[in-house]
Amino acid sequence: MDRLNWYWSRLLDSLPWLTLLAWGSVFVLVVASGYLLMLLQRAPLEIVVSADSPVEMQKAESQVLRVSPELQLLTAAPELAQVTKAIATLYHLAEQHQLNLQEVVYQDQQQQDEPLLRYSVDFTVIQSYPLIKAFVLDMLAAMPYLALEQIQLEREDINSPQIEAHLTFRLFLERDNE
C-alpha cells in the first residue's frame, strides 16, 4: 500500500496540471453543493395533496397557507367593546398565578391613522420570578393581540425570593366602524 501511495505521489508530481485539475474539481464540487443547499433553503415548501372532496381540499390549503404576523394580529384583535373582557382575563390569570396587581394604570393611545387602537396596561406585582414568568407567558398565550412592551425587575435584598416587577402590556383592539 505504501508503494502504491508513493507511485501516485510521484505521478502527480510529474504532471502538475493533473493536480490542478483534481483540486479544481474539488473546489467546483464544494461551490456547487453550497449553491444547491442555498436554493433548497429558499425554495418554498409545496405539499401535494390528493383530496376527494372540496372540504378536504380546503383543510389542506389552510394548513399550507402562511399568514403574515400583521394579518394574524389584525384578525385576532377583538373589538373595542371587548376591552373589559381582556382586562377581566388579566385579573383572572393574576389570581390564578397568586399575583396581587398593584397600581394598575390603563391608557387609551388612539391614533387616527392606525387600523388598530392601542391600549396600554401598566402595573406592578411582587412575587417570585417563576410565578411572574408563568403569568406573562399565560397572558401572551391567552390573548394573541396582547404584546409585552416592557418588563422591569427589581429586588431589594439579594437573598429574598420576592421580585418587584413593573410590567407594561400593549393591548391591540379593532376600531369601531364609524
trRosetta pair geometry for C-beta under 8 A, 3 or more apart (Angstrom, degrees):
i j d omega theta_ij theta_ji phi_ij phi_ji
1 4 5.6 -51 -151 33 35 111
1 5 6.5 35 151 -16 66 103
2 5 5.7 -53 -150 37 34 111
2 6 6.3 36 151 -20 66 106
3 6 5.6 -53 -149 36 31 114
3 7 6.4 37 150 -24 64 104
4 7 5.5 -50 -148 32 33 115
4 8 6.6 29 155 -15 65 103
5 8 5.9 -55 -147 38 32 107
5 9 6.3 33 154 -20 65 108
6 9 5.7 -55 -148 37 30 113
6 10 6.4 27 156 -16 65 108
7 10 6.0 -59 -150 38 28 108
7 11 6.3 28 153 -20 64 109
8 11 5.6 -54 -144 37 32 113
8 12 6.2 27 159 -15 66 107
9 12 6.1 -58 -147 40 28 105
9 13 6.3 30 153 -21 63 108
10 13 5.6 -53 -145 35 32 114
10 14 6.4 28 157 -18 64 106
11 14 6.0 -60 -151 36 29 107
11 15 6.5 -11 161 17 65 109
11 18 7.8 -43 137 79 86 155
12 15 6.3 -74 -138 59 31 83
12 16 8.0 76 166 -96 63 36
12 18 5.9 -124 -128 92 69 114
12 19 5.0 94 -178 -70 102 100
12 22 7.8 -35 -131 7 123 146
13 16 7.6 5 -164 -71 30 72
15 18 4.1 40 118 5 115 119
15 19 7.2 150 101 -14 69 82
16 19 5.5 -51 -154 34 46 113
16 20 6.3 46 149 -19 72 104
17 20 5.4 -51 -147 39 37 115
17 21 6.2 43 151 -23 66 104
18 21 5.6 -50 -146 35 31 114
18 22 6.5 34 153 -21 63 104
19 22 5.7 -53 -149 33 31 111
19 23 6.5 22 156 -10 65 106
20 23 6.1 -58 -145 42 30 104
20 24 6.0 33 154 -22 64 111
21 24 5.6 -55 -143 38 28 115
21 25 6.4 29 158 -20 63 104
22 25 6.0 -55 -150 33 28 108
22 26 6.7 28 151 -18 62 104
23 26 5.6 -51 -149 35 36 113
23 27 6.4 40 151 -20 66 104
24 27 5.6 -53 -149 35 33 113
24 28 6.4 32 153 -17 66 104
25 28 5.7 -50 -144 37 34 111
25 29 6.3 39 153 -23 64 106
26 29 5.6 -54 -149 35 30 115
26 30 6.5 30 154 -18 64 105
27 30 5.9 -56 -149 36 30 109
27 31 6.4 26 155 -14 66 108
28 31 5.9 -56 -144 41 31 109
28 32 6.0 30 158 -18 66 110
29 32 5.9 -55 -142 39 26 109
29 33 6.3 28 157 -20 62 107
30 33 5.8 -55 -148 35 28 111
30 34 6.5 28 155 -17 63 107
31 34 5.8 -56 -150 37 31 111
31 35 6.3 31 154 -19 65 107
32 35 5.7 -54 -145 37 32 112
32 36 6.3 31 156 -17 65 106
33 36 5.9 -55 -147 38 30 109
33 37 6.3 32 154 -20 64 107
34 37 5.7 -55 -147 36 30 113
34 38 6.4 32 154 -20 64 105
35 38 5.7 -54 -150 35 31 112
35 39 6.5 31 152 -18 64 105
36 39 5.6 -53 -148 36 34 112
36 40 6.4 35 154 -20 66 105
37 40 5.8 -54 -148 35 31 112
37 41 6.6 31 154 -19 63 105
38 41 5.9 -55 -150 34 31 110
38 42 6.5 20 156 -10 65 110
39 42 5.9 -64 -147 43 31 105
39 43 6.2 43 155 -39 67 103
40 43 5.7 -42 -143 16 31 118
45 64 7.7 -150 103 -148 96 91
46 64 8.0 39 -139 -154 40 135
47 60 7.3 -143 104 -176 118 101
47 63 7.8 -46 61 99 154 107
47 64 5.4 -147 36 -95 115 122
49 56 7.8 -153 149 144 122 95
49 57 7.3 157 101 -120 119 59
49 60 4.0 -145 77 -153 169 153
51 54 7.6 99 127 -97 129 16
51 56 3.8 178 -150 101 109 108
51 57 4.0 -174 71 -65 159 74
51 60 6.0 -135 -60 -1 129 138
52 56 6.2 52 44 30 65 148
53 56 4.9 97 59 7 79 100
53 57 7.1 -142 99 -4 44 88
54 57 5.4 -55 -148 38 38 115
54 58 6.3 42 153 -23 69 102
55 58 5.7 -51 -150 33 31 112
55 59 6.6 34 150 -19 63 103
56 59 5.6 -51 -151 34 35 114
56 60 6.4 34 152 -19 66 105
57 60 5.7 -54 -149 36 33 111
57 61 6.3 31 153 -18 66 106
58 61 5.8 -54 -145 37 31 110
58 62 6.3 31 156 -20 65 106
59 62 5.9 -57 -149 35 29 109
59 63 6.6 27 154 -20 63 106
60 63 5.9 -57 -153 33 32 110
60 64 6.6 19 155 -11 66 110
61 64 6.0 -63 -147 41 33 104
61 65 6.0 42 156 -36 69 107
62 65 5.7 -44 -138 23 31 118
67 71 5.0 -115 -179 84 97 122
67 72 5.4 117 117 -60 119 89
68 71 4.7 90 59 9 85 102
68 72 7.0 -147 95 -7 45 86
69 72 5.4 -52 -147 35 36 115
69 73 6.4 36 155 -20 67 103
70 73 5.8 -55 -152 35 31 110
70 74 6.4 29 152 -18 65 107
71 74 5.6 -52 -143 38 35 112
71 75 6.2 25 159 -12 67 108
72 75 6.2 -62 -146 42 27 102
72 76 6.0 16 159 -14 65 117
72 144 7.1 -83 151 153 103 132
73 76 5.9 -63 -137 42 26 105
73 77 6.2 39 162 -40 64 102
73 116 7.5 -49 138 -59 107 160
73 144 7.4 -144 -105 136 58 91
73 145 6.1 116 -154 -117 72 72
73 172 6.1 11 179 87 108 159
74 77 6.2 -43 -145 12 25 114
74 115 6.7 3 -120 110 111 135
74 116 7.1 -129 -107 -59 69 117
74 174 7.9 87 -163 -98 60 95
76 144 4.5 -64 176 86 159 115
76 145 4.8 -169 113 -56 100 96
77 116 5.7 -109 -132 -125 172 119
77 145 4.4 131 -97 -129 61 141
77 172 4.9 -78 -109 117 121 94
77 173 5.7 160 179 -134 106 20
77 174 4.7 139 113 -48 107 81
78 82 3.9 -69 146 69 136 142
78 83 7.8 -179 92 -61 115 47
78 85 7.2 -80 135 66 170 123
78 86 6.9 -172 43 -51 137 114
78 145 6.7 -160 2 38 74 158
78 173 6.2 -38 76 -131 68 79
78 174 6.4 -124 117 10 22 101
79 82 5.5 97 62 3 68 101
79 173 6.7 46 168 -177 18 96
79 174 4.9 -51 -98 65 51 109
79 176 6.8 73 -167 -87 102 69
80 83 6.0 -11 -173 -29 52 111
80 117 6.1 43 -91 30 106 151
80 173 5.0 97 -89 147 60 135
80 174 6.8 -116 -31 74 69 59
80 175 7.1 26 -37 -134 117 26
80 176 5.4 -61 24 -44 128 94
81 176 7.7 85 -32 -87 90 108
82 85 4.6 -39 -171 32 80 121
82 86 6.4 84 133 -23 82 93
82 173 7.4 178 62 -133 86 111
83 86 5.6 -52 -153 35 39 113
83 87 6.4 36 151 -16 69 104
83 119 6.3 178 -132 -111 123 175
83 171 7.1 107 -133 127 88 146
83 173 6.1 -28 -77 -88 96 152
84 87 5.6 -53 -145 39 35 110
84 88 6.2 40 151 -23 66 104
85 88 5.5 -51 -147 35 31 114
85 89 6.6 38 150 -23 62 101
86 89 5.5 -49 -153 30 33 115
86 90 6.8 41 146 -23 62 100
86 143 6.1 78 -137 -116 97 147
86 146 7.4 161 -162 -72 120 116
86 171 5.7 109 144 -144 153 140
86 173 8.0 -119 -9 -81 154 107
87 90 5.3 -44 -155 28 39 119
87 91 6.7 33 151 -13 66 101
87 106 7.5 -21 -101 -93 132 134
87 121 7.3 177 -107 -106 87 140
88 91 5.9 -54 -150 40 35 107
88 92 6.1 38 151 -23 67 108
89 92 5.5 -53 -141 37 31 114
89 93 6.2 26 160 -14 66 107
89 139 7.8 125 130 -131 102 72
89 142 5.7 -177 178 134 129 136
89 143 6.3 129 106 -50 152 119
90 93 6.3 -62 -149 39 23 103
90 94 6.3 24 153 -20 62 110
90 101 7.8 55 144 -74 103 155
90 121 6.8 -108 -106 163 163 160
90 139 6.8 38 -113 -124 70 114
90 169 7.7 -161 -109 43 126 158
91 94 5.5 -54 -144 36 32 114
91 95 6.3 33 156 -19 66 105
91 101 7.1 -88 -109 6 72 142
92 95 5.9 -56 -151 36 28 109
92 96 6.3 31 150 -21 63 109
93 96 5.3 -51 -144 36 36 117
93 97 6.3 18 160 -5 68 108
93 135 6.1 128 143 -149 103 79
93 138 5.3 177 -152 112 128 121
93 139 5.7 165 100 -77 162 76
93 142 6.5 -146 -67 5 139 157
94 97 6.2 -67 -146 48 27 97
94 99 4.3 -92 -162 73 79 107
94 100 7.6 123 161 -86 114 13
94 101 5.2 -18 -163 -40 163 106
94 125 7.3 -148 -141 -98 110 135
94 135 6.5 51 -102 -146 55 130
95 98 7.6 33 -176 -78 32 29
95 99 7.5 -89 -59 50 22 69
96 138 7.6 -112 87 131 131 164
97 127 7.7 88 135 150 98 169
97 131 5.2 141 172 -174 100 90
97 132 7.9 126 149 -85 138 26
97 134 5.8 173 -124 94 126 105
97 135 4.2 -144 61 -79 171 99
97 138 7.1 -179 -53 33 127 144
98 127 6.9 138 103 -130 86 135
98 131 6.2 -62 63 -154 97 144
99 125 4.7 -15 -167 -147 113 138
99 127 5.4 -79 -108 -29 80 151
99 131 6.6 169 -65 143 94 114
99 132 7.2 104 -99 -95 128 64
99 135 5.6 28 -25 -90 147 157
100 125 6.7 144 66 -137 50 80
100 126 7.3 -22 60 46 98 80
100 127 7.8 147 23 -57 73 106
101 104 5.3 29 149 -59 123 111
101 123 4.8 -15 -163 174 100 147
101 124 7.7 120 -164 66 55 44
101 125 6.0 -43 -102 -82 50 93
102 123 6.5 138 64 -175 46 88
102 124 4.6 -42 71 75 101 93
102 125 6.8 158 15 -88 88 39
102 126 7.3 24 -2 -5 134 94
103 122 7.8 -34 122 115 91 88
103 123 6.1 162 85 -137 63 63
103 124 5.5 28 50 21 107 105
104 121 6.9 -16 -166 -168 93 88
104 122 7.3 155 -154 83 44 50
104 123 4.3 -10 -100 -90 68 117
105 120 7.8 -10 109 114 88 95
105 121 7.5 155 80 -156 52 40
105 122 4.4 -11 57 61 102 100
105 123 7.0 175 17 -70 67 62
106 119 6.9 -11 -167 179 92 96
106 120 7.2 150 -160 84 42 59
106 121 5.8 -8 -105 -103 70 71
107 119 7.2 164 83 -163 50 51
107 120 4.2 -7 59 58 102 106
107 121 8.0 -162 25 -67 70 33
107 122 7.5 27 -1 0 109 105
108 117 7.2 -27 -160 177 87 116
108 119 5.8 -20 -110 -113 56 79
109 117 7.7 141 71 180 59 69
109 118 4.3 -38 75 87 107 103
109 119 6.8 -175 23 -88 81 26
109 120 5.7 58 -18 -15 123 105
110 117 5.5 -27 -102 -133 80 94
110 118 7.4 -178 -80 41 32 71
111 114 4.5 66 77 3 106 114
111 118 7.3 26 3 15 100 110
114 117 7.5 138 97 -81 116 31
114 118 7.3 1 107 -21 162 99
115 175 6.5 -121 -180 2 45 120
116 172 4.7 3 166 -170 141 99
116 173 6.4 140 -170 65 84 36
116 174 6.5 -54 -119 -98 75 38
116 175 6.7 -144 -117 -30 24 86
117 172 7.2 144 73 -160 50 48
117 173 4.5 -26 62 66 103 94
117 174 7.5 -3 15 79 92 9
117 175 5.8 128 -34 -81 95 69
118 170 5.8 -25 -161 -168 100 104
118 171 7.3 132 -164 71 48 52
118 172 6.2 -23 -102 -101 62 64
118 173 7.9 -179 -79 23 17 79
119 170 7.4 134 68 -166 46 53
119 171 4.1 -33 70 68 101 105
119 172 7.6 -172 22 -75 82 18
119 173 5.9 37 -9 -5 121 117
120 149 7.4 -35 -130 15 96 155
120 168 6.5 -15 -166 -168 100 95
120 169 7.4 153 -157 83 51 51
120 170 5.8 -24 -101 -106 68 68
120 171 7.5 -165 -75 20 19 80
121 168 7.4 155 81 -156 49 48
121 169 4.6 -12 62 61 101 99
121 170 7.8 -173 22 -82 75 22
121 171 6.2 54 -11 -18 112 113
122 166 7.4 2 -170 -178 94 87
122 167 7.2 172 -147 90 49 53
122 168 4.9 -10 -101 -105 84 80
122 169 7.9 -171 -74 25 39 63
123 166 7.8 -171 100 -148 31 53
123 167 5.9 -11 64 59 73 93
124 164 6.4 -2 -173 -175 108 91
124 165 6.9 161 -153 83 58 48
124 166 5.2 -24 -99 -99 85 66
124 167 7.5 161 -94 17 32 74
125 132 6.3 163 90 -108 127 102
125 135 7.6 -23 69 74 173 164
125 164 7.6 171 88 -151 40 48
125 165 5.2 -11 60 58 86 98
125 167 6.9 11 8 -1 103 118
126 162 5.6 24 173 -180 92 111
126 163 7.2 -172 -146 86 56 35
126 164 5.0 -19 -99 -99 87 70
126 165 7.6 171 -86 17 36 71
127 131 4.7 -83 144 81 128 127
127 132 5.5 155 75 -54 106 89
127 162 6.7 -68 -139 -138 8 75
127 163 7.0 -29 73 53 44 75
127 165 7.5 -43 41 12 82 114
128 131 5.1 85 64 12 83 104
128 132 7.2 -156 93 -6 40 90
128 161 4.9 -13 -108 151 101 101
128 162 6.5 -67 -72 -96 56 43
128 163 6.8 78 -144 11 23 94
129 132 5.7 -60 -145 38 34 110
129 133 6.1 32 160 -20 69 108
129 153 7.5 34 -107 -142 99 142
129 161 7.9 -112 4 -178 83 72
129 163 5.3 57 -67 5 77 145
130 133 5.8 -55 -144 38 30 111
130 134 6.3 30 158 -18 65 107
131 134 5.8 -53 -144 38 31 111
131 135 6.3 36 154 -23 63 106
132 135 5.6 -54 -150 34 31 114
132 136 6.5 29 154 -18 65 105
132 153 7.9 136 107 -105 161 109
132 163 6.5 -81 -6 75 149 118
132 165 5.0 124 -146 -13 148 159
133 136 5.9 -54 -149 35 31 109
133 137 6.3 27 156 -15 65 108
134 137 5.8 -57 -146 40 30 110
134 138 6.1 29 157 -17 66 109
135 138 5.9 -59 -146 39 27 108
135 139 6.3 31 154 -23 64 106
136 139 5.7 -52 -148 32 30 114
136 140 6.5 24 157 -13 64 107
136 148 6.1 40 -164 -93 111 143
136 151 7.2 -3 -106 -91 151 142
136 167 7.1 -155 -94 -125 106 136
137 140 6.0 -58 -148 39 30 107
137 141 6.2 26 155 -16 65 110
138 141 5.6 -57 -142 41 32 110
138 142 5.9 29 159 -20 68 109
139 142 6.0 -58 -142 37 25 107
139 143 6.5 -28 174 30 62 104
139 146 6.2 -92 151 109 91 151
139 148 7.7 103 90 -70 122 100
139 169 7.0 -92 151 -103 141 145
140 143 7.1 -79 -134 62 21 71
140 144 7.8 58 174 -104 59 41
140 146 6.1 -136 -110 87 52 103
140 147 7.9 53 -118 -117 98 29
140 148 6.4 -50 -74 -27 119 106
141 144 8.0 1 -158 -70 25 71
142 146 8.0 12 77 23 75 138
143 146 3.9 57 103 -8 115 120
143 171 7.5 -31 150 -123 144 90
145 171 6.8 51 119 -163 92 62
145 172 4.7 -120 178 63 93 93
145 173 7.3 97 147 -76 139 44
146 169 5.6 -10 -173 -176 105 117
146 170 7.2 151 -161 78 54 49
146 171 5.5 -19 -108 -103 80 66
146 172 7.5 -157 -80 15 32 78
147 169 6.9 148 77 -163 44 64
147 170 4.5 -15 61 59 99 100
147 172 7.2 54 -6 -23 103 106
148 151 6.3 -3 173 -39 117 108
148 167 7.2 -63 -143 -161 94 96
148 168 7.6 105 -169 80 55 57
148 169 6.0 -41 -104 -106 50 71
148 170 7.9 -163 -76 18 4 79
149 168 4.5 -62 70 109 106 102
149 169 6.5 151 7 -127 91 15
149 170 4.7 85 -48 -24 120 106
150 166 7.5 -20 119 113 103 91
150 167 7.3 161 90 -157 64 34
150 168 4.0 27 47 39 95 118
151 165 6.3 -19 -164 -167 91 103
151 166 7.3 154 -156 80 40 57
151 167 5.5 1 -108 -109 78 70
151 168 7.5 -142 -64 27 46 71
152 165 7.0 149 76 -157 49 52
152 166 4.3 -5 56 54 103 105
153 163 5.3 -13 -161 177 100 125
153 164 7.3 141 -158 77 48 51
153 165 5.3 -15 -101 -102 71 78
154 163 7.0 143 69 -168 37 73
154 164 4.7 -25 67 66 93 102
154 165 7.8 179 24 -78 67 35
154 166 7.7 36 1 -8 106 99
155 158 6.8 93 117 -96 125 37
155 160 6.1 178 -171 70 101 104
155 162 7.3 145 -132 92 86 57
155 163 5.2 -49 -80 -112 93 73
155 164 7.1 170 -83 18 39 78
156 160 6.3 21 62 27 85 152
156 162 8.0 0 26 86 99 101
156 164 7.5 64 -30 -8 88 118
157 160 4.1 92 68 -15 98 110
175 178 7.6 -62 156 -12 105 97
